[in-house]
Amino acid sequence: MAQISPKFFIPESFQVSREDIAGQIGLIWELLKAPLIVPVLKLGVYICLAMSLMLFMERVYMGIVIILVKLFWQKPEKRYNWQPIEDDVELGSSNFPVVLIQIPMFNEKEVYKISIGAACGLSWPSDRLVIQVLDDSTDPAIKQMVEQECQRWAAKGINIRYQIRENRTGYKAGALKEGLKRSYVKHCEYVAIFDADFRPEPDYLRRAIPYLVQNSDIALVQARWRFVNADECLLTRMQEMSLDYHFKVEQEVGSATHAFFGFNGTAGVWRIAAINEAGGWKDRTTVEDMDLAVRASLKGWKFVYLGDLQAKSELPSTFKAFRFQQHRWSCGPANLFRKMVMEIIRNKKVKFWKKVYVIYSFFFVRKIIAHMVTFSFYCVVLPLTILVPEVQVPIWGAVYIPSIITILNSVGTPRSIHLLFYWILFENVMSLHRTKATFIGLLEAGRANEWVVTEKLGDALKNKAADAKNKTNTKAPKKPKIKFAERMHTLELGFGVFLFFCGCYDFVHGKNNYFIYLFLQTITFLIAGFGYIGTIV
């Protein structure tokens, strides 16, 4: 068969020598740029600017409200009825309601003693307290250790129960739901939930329970998280900055203005009647805590956030654990929004402005727009405008608005203000995964219901270091080498290369000096791509 000439497929205007491939690509680029690329990129800029303005207005609103709350709002103990529950000589401990403590676990070898010990140390009459350890562990050795720890406390007179299931159906939601079905908890009025790495202060219940006892319309009292390992590495410092804003601003504003916020899944006390009225725990998303909170709020229940009631916890210090956690925290809310938006709109018990707050502010801006605009604008659209000089981004959109949003975000952690610039670069990297997870949740794609328990290291690293130090006369075993390929993340590396190319082009041809930001962002993407973030176990 005769060979067909390439001229049959390619117009004469495209005929170039093999050495001029770059020229051919440039010609195609010029042909497509004006009719296709420029209009699409301009549309992208307009959409990103609109999203930036939405996020900007949200942050300004939150900033104004939190200032008003701090200056003029009454504290929760003044807004609601609150009197300490006192010991009564005649009634004895019957003056105290019966409280259930639920501690869900899954292979928590390093931290299981922490939450069990903290729960058993709560200042509450022992005959009015039921501690329930819900162990879904798949490792028989860990199961045995957790059970033995429960038996040790039971021998001291603590009413503690060790519960296991045949399977992990529903994950954490399934374990909590199964725990409430036990006959020995039927007389409990309230349930406090603590993850395995949480350690509440002894007076936790004495400060939280009175809100529920003395205010029949309150369903949830949420405490603030504090982090015992915030200074472990730069990764944990970055997380502290993000979560401090969430607790100090978002939760506080929601509680003060609409008596609504997302339950954080742990360090909270629920009225069991409210859980039942809302339909109980559901495992339809990976954010069963937020799901329950929204459904309970739609029934008319109120929530109280106590910023001065704190529970210590652990931040994930490995990049792998942090990425899995962020996927769940980004995918779950988007998936829940998809499932509940019409239910919220049709609800008759909730006032109009509360619906607006829940749909627009709580879900749409914070859980969807915030992720998408960070990634699409600063990692895709802005770099592309360097390659297409016909499309301009106004300086207020590229510099001023992001700067104000960043400053407003930083108020939660003043001690880390010097890390603010690196926090911006790191958040841009993580926005790649959050955006991907958000789309997975909205579209209910393959990984929408993926649940990976966040790994907690506890004191494992310190103990290993101490053991190694003590074994001076013994040859220490070689630390297993982590394969370099296992640490690599191709998405981050790919975007690092893309941003480096855009930075080089801007350095040679650009006028806005974006290359300074692009080179720094490239370095951050590459550091993440090669896995050199957080603790390397």
Disulfide bonds with the S-S distance in Angstrom:
none
